[in-house]
Amino acid sequence: MNTRLALLSFILIPLIGVSQYTIESVTKIANTSTEAQLVVESSRMLQEDYYYFSEIIVDKLLEKNPESSNYNYRKGFIVLNSKFDFQTAMGYLEKAVKSVKTNYDMYSSKEKSAPTDAYYHLARCYHLDEQIDKAIEYYNLFKENSRKKSELMAKADLGITQCNLAKQVIASPKSAKVVNIGSPVNTEYPEYSPFISFDGKSLYFTSRRPWEDNSTDEFRDPKLYQYPEDIYVSYLSKGSWTTPKKMDFCDPQVNEATIAVSVDEKRVYAYQDITGNGDIYYSDFVKDQFQVMAPIEAQHVNTNYWETHIAVTPDGKNIYFVSDRPGGYGGRDIYRIVKMPDGRWSDPQNLGPKINSEFDEESPFIAIDNKTMYFASNGPSSIGGFDIFVTVRDDENQWSDPINLGYPINSTGDDLFYTTTVNGKKGYLSSFRKGGLGEKDLYEIENDYLGIQSVVVLKGNIHVLGNAELTEATHVKLKCESCDEKESIVSIRMRDGAFMSTLESCMDYEVIFMKDSTTAIRSEKFNTTCNKKYEEITKDAYIADYELLGAVTDKDSGEPVKDVTVKIFDKKTNQLLETLTTDEAGTFLSKLLNDKLYGDIINYELKFSSKGYLSISKDINEILSENVKLNQSIKLEKTDIGKDLAEMIDLSPIYFDLDKWDIRPDAEIELDKIVKIMNDNPTIRIELGSHTDCRATAAYNMQLSDKRAKASAAYIKSRITNPSRIFGKGYGESRLLNDCGCEGKVESTCSEEEHALNRRTEFRIVKQ
């Protein structure tokens, strides 16, 4: 049989159809095919970009001939271009370049050499590994040994240019700190396209990790065998990032990649390739959840071409997006649209040759000042792959010359999707560099030279206390009579009530915190400085669900007391505000605080009454703050005959001057307590008994105590309803509480404290 014809037939009739590739089927091919068949099959897969399955075949070829430059080249090429693992790929490509030839036959099993392209790919590995001199050497080897028409020739020229720049930039590093944020955000899978919230507490990003329920397994990319893209969010808690949560709108069959998030985090912008071209979509947070993705509403953004990224300025007046539509400067360009006075968006404008180049420009991000733009470019001003640049738009809409952020923020790999917190001192990017956990990782950047200037930022939180909730109607209103915009509405982040807005310098403002469209919870006037520097102003407010509640129990048994009448009065006006009755559990709950706000002053008197119990009152004087439950624990005491009110209400001793019965000011305070009790309990009858110790004669003590008892009773009579309910009686030393008698020649040895126990005033209940 003609060997050449047989091989041609083999090429035309593959072992398995492309659409039928599975791990099982490809593994079977690897284990049952001849070396010649394996070479052809791996070549076909490589040409069709089926890197994952091709690697299975190539691994089998390397088992057969581990020193083959051809097979090592294939392995290195796959690892570099599918996994971006340049350090592993480097080892294979170093073996590959031991034998290189120009007339490389990809489909021949007799081919032992590698193509001259191996020099280029090894140069890329050295470039990425920051072995710059070696990278230049192998870029030049590729140029010297390859055909001038090779599509890699221009890329090699660019690589050399970038390497020469890298030598200068790496030799003069910036004072920036670059840290891989690690687990649980970064994994063995690709993580990229981060977006940090203005306060640095929310991190949105894209990941190709599998879903926990394995529902994405069947939708893995057949060429790289990666899981679909999904959007996740992680929150900063006590200095660490929480376990990322997948966004609700993610579909296991669809690629969704983060590109931007609104300041209030109520809108997430994403890249989707549903149509096959790649467009910009968004999802809004409505009724406590993000809605299904929909194409962006702004006209002229999505087209039949490739739109990959979008950035909305914090003030919402400008949108920047990336597209490879015709009419640009080459590759992907950055465009801008402006919101018109009638709410419509302008036609797109290319940002021009100062920003866009013949190469690719990507991932614009607009800082809080609405004019500082960070973006990525992979042209000759980069030190390798994509680098991050910064440019500033002036009042004439002219952009400054872009500045490379330098090393170590930029690496010799792809550095993309740079976003910053509000002051610009901390940023996040995705990068493919040494030391990562997966193909791409997220990195945190701290710097002291990229801070935002000449802008005033108002930020804060509407805090929620108790059972209160933020609603979609909760917002912040800003008023400024001298500003171009007299009044503006600032939306809040639903997760925690955080908000942020820019202000004009040297202006007088009023901030009004709105619980809903009509209810203001707090307002404050303030002014901004005139020094044209970065300034942060923080204003907070609280929404609280205050409760006035309590429980009434029997003082002796501790059992709940039901059917207790609770009357709540305004202390200033003595107006009865509410009447309640305790339930079976002895509890009550007032509605008086339902509409009260943080900082309100509460000045109530609560009166508790129940048949057979002593009615009591309790004052509440409080400024409402973080304590949302004003819980009153009340113990009622039964009005049994013979009980002493003085003990029931913890009355302090009533003192008289020596040999006198006039009511002293300090005694008035204590007697007024009895007055209140008797007015609160209009049916009880009291005997006011005055007692002395044994010193002085019994007759004298009896006379003195009687005068004091009657004087005290008279004080109370004049201040209560039905004065006959109290009478005074002196007992002298006839009812000593201890053995401290001293009649006749007996000399008492009692201490002054023991004598004091006998000198007392009692208020015995004689009738309920």
C-alpha positions in Angstrom: 0.0 0.0 0.0 1.3 3.5 -0.8 2.5 4.9 2.5 2.0 8.5 1.5 -1.6 7.8 0.4 -2.2 5.9 3.6 -1.0 8.8 5.7 -3.1 11.3 3.7 -6.2 9.1 4.2 -5.4 9.0 7.9 -5.3 12.8 8.1 -8.5 13.2 6.2 -10.3 10.6 8.4 -9.4 11.4 12.0 -9.7 8.8 14.7 -12.4 10.7 16.4 -14.6 13.7 15.6 -13.7 17.0 17.2 -17.2 17.3 18.8 -16.8 13.9 20.4 -13.6 14.6 22.4 -13.9 13.3 26.0 -11.2 12.4 28.5 -12.2 8.8 28.1 -12.1 8.8 24.3 -8.8 10.7 24.0 -7.2 8.5 26.7 -8.2 5.5 24.7 -6.6 6.9 21.6 -3.4 7.7 23.6 -3.2 4.1 24.8 -4.1 2.2 21.6 -2.6 4.3 18.7 0.7 4.0 17.1 3.3 6.8 17.4 2.6 8.0 13.9 -1.2 8.2 14.6 -0.5 10.0 17.9 1.6 12.6 16.1 -1.1 13.3 13.5 -3.9 13.4 16.1 -2.0 15.8 18.4 -1.1 18.0 15.5 -4.7 18.2 14.4 -5.8 19.0 17.9 -3.1 21.7 18.3 -4.1 23.4 15.0 -7.7 23.5 16.2 -6.6 24.8 19.7 -7.8 21.7 21.6 -4.9 22.1 24.0 -6.2 20.1 26.9 -6.9 16.9 24.9 -3.7 17.4 22.8 -1.7 17.4 26.0 -3.0 13.9 26.8 -1.7 12.7 23.4 1.6 14.6 23.8 2.3 13.1 27.2 2.0 9.7 25.6 4.5 10.7 22.9 6.9 11.9 25.6 6.6 8.5 27.3 7.8 7.0 24.0 10.6 9.4 23.4 11.2 11.8 26.3 14.2 13.5 24.6 12.5 14.3 21.4 12.8 18.1 20.7 9.5 17.8 18.7 7.5 16.3 21.5 9.1 18.6 24.2 8.2 21.6 22.0 4.6 20.5 21.8 4.4 20.0 25.5 6.1 23.4 26.3 3.9 25.2 23.8 0.7 23.7 25.3 1.7 24.4 28.9 2.7 28.0 28.1 -0.3 28.9 26.0 -3.1 27.0 27.8 -1.9 27.1 31.5 0.4 30.1 31.2 2.8 28.1 33.4 6.0 29.6 32.0 8.3 28.0 34.6 7.2 24.5 33.7 7.0 25.2 30.0 10.6 26.6 30.2 12.0 23.2 31.0 10.4 21.5 28.0 11.3 24.3 25.6 14.9 24.3 26.7 15.0 20.6 25.6 13.2 21.5 22.4 15.7 24.1 21.2 18.5 21.5 21.3 17.4 20.5 17.8 15.7 23.1 15.7 15.1 23.4 12.0 13.3 25.7 9.6 11.5 23.0 7.5 9.6 21.5 10.4 7.1 18.7 9.5 4.4 18.8 12.1 2.6 15.7 10.9 5.6 13.4 10.5 6.4 10.9 13.3 10.0 10.9 11.9 10.3 14.6 12.8 12.6 14.8 15.9 13.4 18.5 15.8 11.4 21.5 16.9 10.4 24.4 14.7 12.2 27.7 15.0 9.1 29.0 16.8 10.5 27.2 19.9 13.1 30.0 20.2 10.2 32.6 20.4 8.2 30.6 23.0 11.3 30.0 25.1 12.1 33.7 24.9 8.6 34.4 26.2 9.3 32.1 29.2 12.5 33.9 30.0 10.8 37.2 29.6 8.0 36.2 32.0 10.6 34.8 34.4 12.4 38.2 34.3 15.5 36.6 32.8 15.6 39.6 30.5 19.0 39.0 28.8 18.2 35.4 28.0 14.8 36.6 26.6 16.5 39.0 24.3 19.0 36.4 23.2 16.2 33.9 22.2 14.0 36.6 20.6 17.0 37.3 18.4 17.7 33.6 17.7 14.1 33.3 16.6 14.5 36.3 14.2 17.8 35.0 12.8 16.5 31.5 12.1 12.8 32.1 11.1 11.2 33.1 7.9 10.6 36.9 7.7 6.9 36.3 6.9 6.4 34.5 10.2 3.4 36.0 12.1 5.6 35.8 15.3 8.3 38.2 13.8 6.5 41.4 14.9 5.8 39.9 18.3 9.5 39.1 18.7 10.4 42.7 17.8 7.8 43.9 20.4 9.3 41.5 22.9 12.8 42.9 22.5 11.5 46.4 22.8 9.6 45.5 26.0 12.7 43.7 27.4 14.9 46.7 26.9 12.4 48.8 28.7 12.0 46.1 31.4 15.7 46.3 32.2 15.4 50.0 33.0 12.2 49.8 34.9 13.1 46.8 37.0 16.4 48.5 37.9 14.5 51.5 39.3 11.6 49.9 41.3 8.7 52.0 42.7 8.0 52.1 46.4 4.9 49.9 46.0 4.0 46.8 47.9 2.5 44.0 45.9 0.9 41.1 47.8 -0.9 38.0 46.5 -4.1 38.1 48.5 -4.1 34.3 48.7 -6.7 31.9 49.9 -9.8 31.8 49.9 -10.0 34.3 47.0 -7.2 32.9 44.9 -7.2 29.2 44.1 -5.6 26.7 41.7 -8.1 28.0 39.1 -7.8 31.3 37.3 -9.0 34.4 39.3 -9.0 37.7 37.5 -10.9 41.0 36.7 -11.2 42.3 40.3 -13.2 45.3 41.2 -12.7 46.8 44.7 -15.4 48.9 46.4 -14.6 52.5 47.3 -14.1 51.6 51.0 -12.1 48.5 50.3 -14.5 46.2 52.0 -16.1 44.4 48.9 -14.0 42.6 46.3 -15.8 41.4 43.1 -13.9 39.2 40.7 -14.1 36.5 38.1 -13.2 32.9 38.7 -13.2 29.6 36.7 -13.6 27.4 39.8 -16.1 24.6 39.7 -19.5 24.9 41.4 -19.9 23.0 44.7 -22.8 21.0 43.2 -20.7 20.0 40.2 -23.3 21.5 37.9 -20.7 23.2 35.8 -18.7 20.1 35.0 -20.5 19.3 31.8 -20.0 22.9 30.5 -16.2 23.0 30.6 -14.5 24.6 27.7 -13.6 21.8 25.3 -10.4 23.4 24.1 -8.8 24.4 27.5 -11.1 22.2 29.6 -11.7 25.2 31.9 -14.8 25.7 34.0 -17.1 28.6 32.9 -16.5 32.1 34.2 -18.5 33.2 37.1 -18.6 36.3 39.3 -17.9 36.1 43.0 -17.8 38.6 45.8 -15.7 38.5 49.0 -15.9 40.8 52.0 -13.2 42.2 54.2 -13.8 41.1 57.8 -11.4 41.6 60.6 -8.5 42.1 58.2 -9.2 38.9 56.1 -11.2 38.2 53.0 -14.3 36.0 53.6 -15.0 32.8 51.6 -16.2 34.2 48.2 -19.9 34.0 47.4 -21.1 33.3 43.8 -23.5 36.0 42.5 -27.1 34.8 42.2 -27.4 35.7 38.5 -24.6 33.3 37.4 -25.6 30.6 35.0 -23.7 27.3 34.9 -23.8 27.3 31.1 -22.7 30.9 30.5 -19.5 32.8 30.9 -20.0 35.9 33.1 -17.0 38.0 33.9 -16.9 41.0 36.2 -15.9 44.3 34.6 -17.4 47.0 36.9 -19.6 47.7 39.9 -21.5 50.9 40.7 -20.5 52.9 43.7 -23.5 51.8 45.7 -22.9 48.1 44.5 -26.5 47.9 43.3 -25.4 47.3 39.7 -22.9 44.8 38.4 -21.6 45.1 34.9 -20.4 41.9 33.2 -18.9 40.6 30.0 -20.9 37.8 28.3 -20.3 36.1 25.0 -23.9 34.8 24.5 -24.0 36.2 21.0 -20.6 34.9 20.1 -19.0 38.4 19.8 -18.8 39.4 23.4 -21.0 42.2 24.8 -21.6 44.3 28.0 -24.4 43.2 30.3 -25.6 44.4 33.7 -27.6 43.1 36.7 -29.4 45.4 39.2 -30.1 44.7 42.8 -33.9 44.9 43.2 -36.1 43.4 45.9 -33.2 41.9 47.9 -31.6 40.1 45.0 -29.7 40.7 41.7 -31.8 40.3 38.6 -31.1 38.3 35.5 -28.4 39.8 33.3 -29.6 42.1 30.5 -27.7 44.0 27.7 -26.5 47.5 28.7 -29.1 50.1 27.8 -26.8 52.8 26.5 -26.9 52.9 22.7 -23.9 52.3 20.5 -21.9 50.3 23.1 -22.7 46.8 22.1 -22.2 46.0 18.4 -21.5 43.1 16.2 -17.9 43.5 17.2 -16.1 42.7 20.4 -16.9 44.8 23.5 -14.9 43.6 26.4 -15.0 46.1 29.2 -16.8 49.1 30.6 -16.2 51.8 33.3 -18.8 54.2 34.6 -17.5 57.4 36.3 -18.6 57.7 40.0 -20.8 60.7 39.1 -22.6 58.6 36.4 -22.0 61.2 33.7 -19.5 59.3 31.5 -19.0 55.7 30.3 -15.8 54.3 29.0 -15.7 51.0 27.1 -13.5 48.8 25.1 -14.2 47.7 21.5 -12.4 46.3 18.4 -14.9 48.0 16.1 -13.7 49.4 12.8 -12.3 52.9 12.8 -10.0 52.5 15.7 -6.2 52.7 15.9 -5.7 49.0 16.0 -6.6 46.1 18.2 -9.0 47.0 21.0 -9.5 50.7 21.7 -11.1 52.7 24.6 -14.2 54.8 23.7 -16.2 57.3 25.7 -19.9 58.3 25.8 -21.3 61.2 27.7 -24.8 61.5 29.3 -26.7 64.4 27.6 -29.0 66.8 29.5 -32.0 64.9 28.3 -30.7 61.6 29.8 -29.6 60.1 26.4 -26.0 59.0 25.7 -23.9 60.6 23.1 -22.3 58.8 20.2 -19.0 57.0 21.1 -15.8 58.9 20.8 -12.5 57.2 20.4 -10.1 58.5 23.1 -7.5 59.2 20.4 -3.9 58.3 19.7 -2.5 59.5 23.0 -4.4 56.7 24.7 -5.1 54.1 22.0 -2.4 52.5 19.8 -2.0 49.9 17.1 -1.9 47.4 20.0 -4.6 46.6 22.5 -5.9 48.9 25.2 -8.0 47.3 27.9 -9.8 47.5 31.3 -10.2 51.2 31.9 -11.0 52.3 35.5 -12.1 55.8 36.5 -11.1 57.1 39.9 -13.3 59.0 42.3 -12.3 62.4 40.8 -14.1 61.3 37.6 -11.0 62.2 35.5 -8.1 59.9 36.5 -8.1 56.8 34.3 -6.1 53.7 34.8 -5.9 51.3 31.8 -3.9 48.4 30.4 -1.9 48.3 27.2 0.3 45.7 25.7 2.3 47.9 23.3 6.0 49.0 23.4 5.6 51.1 26.5 4.9 47.9 28.5 7.6 45.8 30.1 5.9 42.6 29.0 2.3 41.7 28.1 -0.2 44.1 29.4 0.9 46.9 31.8 -1.1 49.3 33.9 -0.9 53.0 32.9 -2.5 56.2 34.4 -3.6 59.3 32.6 -5.7 62.4 33.7 -8.3 64.3 31.7 -8.2 68.1 32.0 -11.0 70.6 31.8 -10.6 70.7 28.1 -11.1 66.9 27.8 -7.5 66.4 26.9 -5.6 63.4 28.3 -2.2 63.6 29.8 0.6 61.4 28.5 0.0 57.9 30.0 2.5 56.9 32.7 3.5 53.3 33.2 2.9 52.5 36.9 6.3 50.9 37.0 7.8 47.8 38.7 6.7 46.0 40.9 3.1 47.0 40.2 3.6 45.9 36.6 5.4 42.6 36.0 6.7 41.1 32.8 3.4 39.1 32.6 -0.1 40.3 31.9 -1.3 42.9 34.5 -4.9 44.0 34.0 -8.1 45.3 35.6 -6.5 47.7 38.1 -9.1 49.3 40.4 -8.5 51.4 43.5 -10.2 52.4 46.7 -11.4 55.9 47.1 -8.1 57.6 48.0 -6.1 55.8 45.3 -3.5 54.5 47.9 -4.7 50.9 47.6 -5.5 49.0 44.5 -6.2 45.5 43.1 -5.2 43.9 39.8 -5.1 40.5 38.2 -1.7 39.3 37.2 0.1 36.3 35.7 3.4 36.4 37.5 5.8 34.3 39.5 4.6 32.9 42.8 0.9 32.7 42.0 -1.5 30.0 43.1 -3.2 29.5 39.8 -3.1 30.6 36.2 -4.0 34.2 37.1 -4.3 35.6 40.7 -5.5 38.7 42.4 -2.9 41.0 44.0 -3.3 43.9 46.4 -1.2 47.0 45.7 -0.2 49.5 48.4 1.6 52.7 47.2 2.4 56.2 48.4 2.5 57.9 45.0 -0.8 57.3 43.3 -3.1 59.1 45.7 -6.0 61.2 44.3 -5.6 65.0 44.5 -8.0 68.0 44.6 -11.2 66.2 45.4 -13.5 66.2 48.4 -15.2 63.0 49.3 -18.2 62.5 51.6 -18.6 59.0 52.9 -20.3 57.3 55.8 -22.9 54.7 56.8 -26.5 54.6 57.6 -26.3 52.1 60.4 -29.1 49.7 61.3 -30.0 48.9 64.9 -32.2 46.3 66.3 -34.8 44.9 63.9 -34.8 47.9 61.6 -34.0 47.4 58.0 -32.6 49.4 55.1 -35.0 49.6 52.2 -34.5 50.5 48.6 -36.0 53.9 49.5 -33.3 54.6 52.0 -30.9 57.3 50.7 -28.9 60.3 51.4 -29.8 63.8 50.1 -27.2 66.5 49.5 -28.1 70.2 49.3 -25.8 73.0 48.2 -27.2 76.3 47.2 -24.0 77.6 45.6 -23.2 74.5 43.7 -23.9 73.8 40.0 -26.1 70.9 41.2 -28.3 72.3 44.0 -29.6 68.9 45.2 -28.5 65.4 44.6 -29.5 61.9 45.7 -26.8 59.5 46.9 -27.7 55.9 46.9 -26.6 53.5 49.7 -25.1 50.1 49.7 -27.8 47.7 50.8 -25.4 45.4 52.7 -24.4 47.9 55.3 -25.7 51.3 54.4 -22.4 52.6 53.2 -22.4 55.6 50.8 -19.9 57.8 49.0 -20.1 61.0 46.9 -17.7 63.7 45.7 -18.3 67.3 46.7 -17.2 70.7 45.5 -14.5 72.5 47.4 -15.2 75.7 49.4 -18.9 75.1 49.6 -21.7 75.0 52.3 -23.6 71.7 52.3 -26.5 70.1 54.1 -26.6 66.3 54.3 -30.0 64.8 55.0 -30.4 61.1 55.8 -33.7 59.7 54.5 -35.3 56.5 55.9 -37.6 56.6 52.9 -38.9 59.2 50.4 -40.5 61.3 53.2 -38.9 60.5 56.5 -35.7 62.3 57.5 -33.7 60.6 60.3 -31.0 63.2 60.6 -29.6 66.3 59.0 -26.4 68.2 59.4 -24.8 71.3 57.8 -21.1 71.4 57.1 -18.6 73.1 54.7 -15.8 71.9 52.5 -12.3 73.4 52.7 -10.8 75.6 50.0 -7.3 74.2 49.9 -7.8 72.0 46.7 -6.4 68.9 48.4 -7.8 65.5 48.9 -10.3 65.6 51.8 -12.5 63.0 53.3 -15.6 64.0 55.3 -17.4 61.3 57.3 -21.1 61.6 58.3 -23.1 58.7 59.8 -26.7 58.2 60.8 -28.8 55.4 62.4 -32.0 53.7 61.7 -33.3 51.9 64.8 -36.4 49.9 65.7 -36.7 51.0 69.3 -38.8 49.0 71.8 -40.2 49.9 75.2 -41.0 46.6 76.9 -40.8 44.9 80.2 -41.9 42.1 82.5 -43.7 42.3 85.9 -43.1 39.6 88.5 -44.1 39.0 92.1 -41.3 40.2 94.3 -41.6 37.3 96.8 -42.3 34.4 94.4 -40.7 35.6 91.2 -43.8 34.5 89.3 -45.2 36.7 86.5 -48.1 38.9 87.3 -50.7 39.2 84.6 -53.4 41.9 84.2 -51.1 44.6 85.6 -52.2 48.0 84.3 -49.2 49.9 82.9 -49.8 53.6 82.3 -47.2 55.7 80.4 -47.1 59.5 81.0 -45.1 62.3 79.4 -43.1 63.6 82.3 -43.1 67.2 81.1 -46.9 67.5 80.4 -48.2 64.7 82.6 -50.2 63.6 79.6 -51.2 60.0 79.5 -49.7 58.6 76.4 -50.5 54.9 76.5 -52.3 52.3 78.7 -51.2 48.6 78.6 -52.0 45.4 80.4 -49.5 42.6 81.1 -50.2 39.2 79.5 -50.0 35.7 80.9 -46.2 36.0 81.0 -46.4 39.3 82.8 -44.9 41.1 79.8 -45.9 44.3 78.0 -44.8 46.0 74.8 -45.3 49.7 74.1 -45.7 51.3 70.6 -44.6 54.7 71.7 -41.0 54.2 70.4 -42.0 52.9 66.9 -41.5 56.3 65.3 -38.6 57.5 67.5 -35.2 58.3 66.0 -31.6 57.9 67.1 -30.8 60.8 69.5 -34.4 61.5 70.6 -34.8 62.2 74.3 -37.3 60.0 76.1 -38.8 61.3 79.4 -41.6 59.0 80.5 -43.1 58.0 83.8 -44.5 54.4 84.0 -47.1 53.6 86.6 -47.8 49.9 87.5 -50.9 48.9 89.4 -52.7 45.6 90.2 -55.2 44.6 92.8 -53.5 43.3 95.9 -50.1 44.8 95.0 -48.5 48.1 95.8 -48.7 50.4 92.8 -45.3 51.8 91.9 -43.9 54.3 89.4 -40.7 54.3 87.4 -39.1 57.1 85.4 -37.3 56.7 82.1 -35.0 59.5 81.2 -32.8 58.4 78.2 -31.3 59.6 75.0 -32.0 56.9 72.3 -28.7 55.4 71.1 -27.4 51.9 70.3 -29.5 50.3 73.0 -32.7 49.6 71.1 -34.6 47.7 73.8 -35.6 49.8 76.8 -36.4 46.8 78.9 -38.1 47.4 82.3 -38.0 44.6 84.9 -40.6 45.4 87.5 -41.2 43.6 90.8 -44.5 44.2 92.5 -45.0 43.6 96.2 -48.3 42.5 97.8 -49.9 45.0 100.1 -50.3 42.7 103.1 -51.6 44.1 106.4 -48.6 44.9 108.6 -46.0 45.4 106.0 -43.7 48.4 106.3 -43.6 50.7 103.3 -40.2 51.9 104.3 -38.8 48.4 103.7 -40.9 47.9 100.5 -39.4 51.0 98.8 -36.0 51.0 100.5 -36.7 54.3 102.3 -33.7 56.0 103.9 -33.8 56.9 107.6 -35.8 60.1 108.6 -33.7 62.3 110.8 -34.6 65.1 113.2 -32.5 67.6 115.0 -31.8 67.0 118.7 -34.9 67.3 120.8 -36.8 68.6 117.8 -39.6 67.3 115.6 -39.4 69.9 112.8 -39.3 68.2 109.3 -35.8 68.7 107.9 -35.1 69.1 104.1 -33.5 65.7 103.9 -36.5 64.2 105.7 -38.8 65.9 103.1 -37.1 63.9 100.3 -37.9 60.6 102.0 -41.5 61.6 103.1 -42.2 62.7 99.5 -41.6 59.1 98.5 -44.4 58.0 100.9 -46.6 60.8 99.5 -46.1 59.4 96.0 -46.8 55.8 97.1 -50.0 56.9 98.8 -51.2 58.9 95.9 -50.4 56.0 93.6 -52.3 53.7 96.0 -55.4 55.7 97.0 -57.0 52.8 99.0 -54.3 51.9 101.5 -54.3 53.2 105.1 -51.0 53.8 106.9 -49.9 54.0 110.5 -46.8 56.2 110.8 -44.9 54.9 113.8 -41.9 56.8 115.3 -39.5 54.9 117.5 -36.5 55.9 119.6 -33.6 54.1 121.2 -33.4 53.6 125.0 -31.3 56.6 125.8 -33.2 59.3 127.8 -36.2 58.5 129.9 -39.0 56.4 128.6 -41.5 59.2 129.2 -39.4 61.7 127.3 -38.9 59.3 124.4 -42.6 58.5 124.2 -43.5 62.2 124.1 -40.8 63.1 121.5 -41.6 60.2 119.2 -45.2 61.0 119.3 -44.6 64.6 118.3 -42.3 63.5 115.5 -44.8 60.9 114.2 -47.6 63.4 114.2 -45.4 66.0 112.5 -44.4 63.5 109.8 -48.0 62.4 109.3 -49.1 66.0 109.0 -46.6 66.6 106.3 -47.9 63.7 104.3 -51.6 64.5 105.0 -51.2 67.9 103.4 -50.0 66.2 100.2 -52.3 63.2 99.6 -55.9 62.6 98.7 -58.1 61.6 101.6 -55.7 62.7 104.4 -57.4 60.4 106.9 -55.6 57.4 105.4 -52.5 58.2 107.5 -52.1 58.8 111.2 -49.0 59.2 113.4 -48.2 57.4 116.6 -45.2 57.6 118.9 -43.8 54.4 120.4 -40.8 55.8 122.1 -38.5 52.9 123.2 -41.3 50.4 123.7 -40.5 48.4 120.6 -36.8 48.0 120.5 -35.5 45.8 117.6 -32.6 44.5 119.7 -31.4 44.0 123.2 -30.2 47.5 123.7 -32.3 48.5 126.7 -30.9 51.0 129.2 -33.6 51.8 131.8 -32.8 52.8 135.3 -29.2 51.9 136.3 -28.7 49.6 133.4 -25.9 50.9 131.1 -26.2 49.7 127.6 -23.1 48.3 125.9 -24.6 48.6 122.4 -22.8 50.4 119.6 -24.1 53.5 117.9 -25.1 51.4 114.9 -27.2 49.1 117.2 -28.9 52.1 118.8 -29.6 53.5 115.2 -31.6 50.4 114.4 -34.0 51.3 117.1 -34.4 54.9 116.0 -36.7 54.4 113.0 -39.9 55.5 111.4 -42.3 52.8 110.1 -45.2 53.1 107.7 -47.3 50.1 108.5 -50.2 49.1 106.2 -53.3 48.8 108.3 -55.8 48.6 105.5 -55.4 47.6 101.8 
